[in-house]
Amino acid sequence: MLQTTTIQPKILYYGTPVILLNTLNEEGTVNISPISSSWALGDCIVLGVGLGGKAIENMERLGECVINVPGPSLWENVERLAPYTGKHPVPAFKQEVGFTYEKDKYKISGLTPMESKVVKPSRITECPLQIEARVKNIRIPDHSPFFAIVETEAVCVHAHKEIVIGEHYVDPHKWSPLIYNFRHYFALGEHLGKTFRAER
């Protein structure tokens, strides 16, 4: 029989795709925030965003964002962003864990902006999936008032041509998201099969 033990992990990142969340600052520059809590169903994408940072402030003000989904090859670009915040002055709780202020997130990450079609924040050229979205609802959980649950609506989806099959399908044999697994970066493993609902 398999044995289990009760644990209290410091963080429950049990394997989710990394998102680079683009939001627009007051003066027109773009803030890029790496996040690792999201899920999608239909055109609804729900994000978990920490409070006290620039991303949530920008989304509350403008109500728009771009959800960029990097592939595994971009993990070092993502990690370059990790110790920086677009919030100035840097909140005390972020200073305590080593964050410093950086206004030009594109420069620090080595990534390239691309104009969006519907929303104001730019997209990230190197990300194989880029989803322009509008914020529909922001809620702060009573039981955990340190982050916001942000509901967004995808209004325009862009994909690198090499991962698209047909006109509207992403080829799962050619596309792999960057996975954040207990604070380590991973790619997907081998293909095991498909569900009965798979159309391709």
C-alpha positions in Angstrom: 0.0 0.0 0.0 1.2 3.5 -0.8 2.1 5.5 2.3 1.2 9.2 2.8 2.3 11.8 5.3 0.7 15.1 6.3 2.8 18.1 5.3 2.5 21.9 5.4 4.2 23.2 2.3 5.2 26.9 2.3 3.7 27.3 -1.1 1.2 25.3 -3.2 2.5 25.7 -6.7 1.9 22.1 -7.7 2.5 22.6 -11.4 0.9 25.4 -13.3 1.8 27.3 -16.5 3.8 30.5 -16.2 2.1 33.7 -17.4 3.8 37.0 -18.2 1.0 39.5 -17.5 1.3 42.8 -19.3 -0.5 45.9 -17.9 -0.2 49.6 -18.7 1.4 52.1 -16.4 0.1 55.6 -16.0 2.7 57.1 -18.3 2.2 54.6 -21.0 5.0 52.1 -20.3 4.2 48.5 -19.9 4.7 46.5 -16.7 5.4 42.8 -17.1 4.6 40.6 -14.1 5.4 36.9 -14.0 2.6 35.0 -12.3 1.9 31.3 -11.9 -1.7 31.1 -10.8 -4.3 30.9 -13.6 -6.9 28.8 -15.2 -9.0 29.1 -18.4 -12.4 27.9 -19.4 -13.9 29.1 -22.7 -13.1 32.8 -23.1 -12.8 33.3 -19.3 -9.3 33.4 -17.8 -9.0 33.6 -14.1 -5.7 35.0 -12.6 -4.3 35.0 -9.1 -2.5 38.3 -8.6 -0.7 39.5 -5.5 -1.8 42.7 -3.9 0.5 45.6 -3.4 2.1 45.3 -6.8 1.8 47.3 -10.0 -0.1 44.7 -12.0 -3.3 44.8 -9.8 -3.1 48.6 -9.6 -2.9 48.9 -13.4 -5.8 46.4 -13.9 -8.0 48.2 -11.4 -7.3 51.5 -13.2 -7.5 50.5 -16.9 -9.3 47.1 -16.9 -7.1 45.6 -19.6 -4.2 43.2 -19.8 -2.3 40.8 -22.1 -1.8 37.3 -20.9 1.4 36.1 -22.5 2.2 32.4 -22.2 5.9 31.6 -22.6 7.3 28.3 -23.7 10.1 26.4 -21.8 12.9 28.1 -23.8 12.0 31.5 -22.2 12.5 30.4 -18.6 15.6 32.5 -18.1 13.8 35.6 -19.4 11.0 34.9 -16.9 13.5 34.5 -14.1 15.2 37.8 -15.0 12.0 39.5 -14.2 11.4 37.6 -10.9 13.3 39.9 -8.5 11.9 43.2 -9.9 8.7 45.1 -9.3 7.2 48.0 -11.2 5.9 49.5 -7.9 7.7 52.6 -6.7 8.5 53.0 -4.0 8.9 49.3 -3.4 6.5 48.1 -0.7 8.2 47.0 2.6 7.0 43.4 2.3 8.6 43.2 -1.2 11.8 44.8 0.0 12.0 42.2 2.8 12.2 39.3 0.3 14.7 41.1 -2.1 12.6 42.9 -4.7 13.9 46.1 -6.3 12.2 48.6 -8.6 12.6 48.4 -12.4 10.6 50.5 -14.8 11.8 49.0 -18.1 10.7 45.4 -17.8 11.2 44.7 -21.5 14.9 45.7 -21.2 15.6 43.7 -18.1 13.9 40.6 -19.5 15.4 40.7 -23.0 11.9 40.4 -24.5 10.4 42.4 -27.3 7.1 44.4 -27.4 4.5 43.9 -30.1 1.5 46.2 -30.6 -1.8 44.7 -29.5 -4.9 44.8 -31.7 -7.7 45.5 -29.1 -6.2 46.5 -25.8 -3.6 49.1 -24.9 -0.8 47.0 -23.2 1.6 45.5 -25.7 2.1 41.8 -26.3 5.4 39.9 -25.9 6.7 38.8 -29.3 8.6 35.8 -28.1 5.7 34.2 -26.3 4.0 31.5 -28.5 0.5 32.4 -27.1 -0.6 36.0 -26.5 -4.1 36.7 -25.2 -5.5 40.2 -25.1 -8.1 40.4 -22.3 -10.5 42.7 -20.5 -10.9 42.6 -16.7 -14.4 41.7 -15.7 -14.3 41.2 -12.0 -11.7 41.6 -9.2 -12.3 39.9 -5.8 -10.2 39.6 -2.7 -10.9 36.4 -0.7 -11.9 37.0 2.9 -9.9 34.0 4.0 -6.7 35.1 2.3 -6.6 38.9 1.8 -3.1 39.0 0.2 -4.1 38.4 -3.4 -6.9 39.1 -5.8 -8.9 36.7 -8.0 -9.1 38.5 -11.3 -11.7 37.3 -13.9 -10.8 38.3 -17.4 -12.4 37.8 -20.8 -10.2 36.9 -23.7 -11.0 39.2 -26.6 -8.2 38.4 -29.1 -5.8 35.4 -29.2 -2.5 35.3 -31.1 -0.3 32.3 -31.7 3.0 31.7 -33.4 2.2 30.1 -36.8 4.4 27.1 -36.2 2.2 25.8 -33.3 -1.1 26.3 -35.2 -2.7 23.4 -37.0 -5.5 24.1 -39.4 -6.9 27.6 -38.8 -7.9 27.6 -35.2 -6.2 24.8 -33.3 -3.0 24.8 -31.3 -1.0 21.7 -32.0 -0.2 20.0 -28.6 2.7 18.1 -30.3 4.4 21.4 -31.1 3.4 23.6 -28.2 4.4 23.2 -24.5 3.9 25.8 -21.8 6.5 26.6 -19.3 5.5 25.0 -16.0 6.2 26.4 -12.5 6.3 23.4 -10.1 7.1 24.1 -6.5 9.2 27.1 -7.5 11.1 25.2 -10.2 10.7 25.5 -14.0 9.8 22.5 -16.1 8.6 21.7 -19.6 5.9 19.1 -20.4 7.0 15.5 -20.5 6.2 12.9 -23.2 2.8 12.7 -24.8 0.7 10.0 -23.1 -2.5 10.1 -25.1 -5.6 12.2 -25.6 -9.1 12.6 -24.2 -12.2 11.4 -26.2 -13.1 15.1 -26.8 -9.9 16.0 -28.6 -10.7 17.1 -32.1 -7.2 16.8 -33.5 
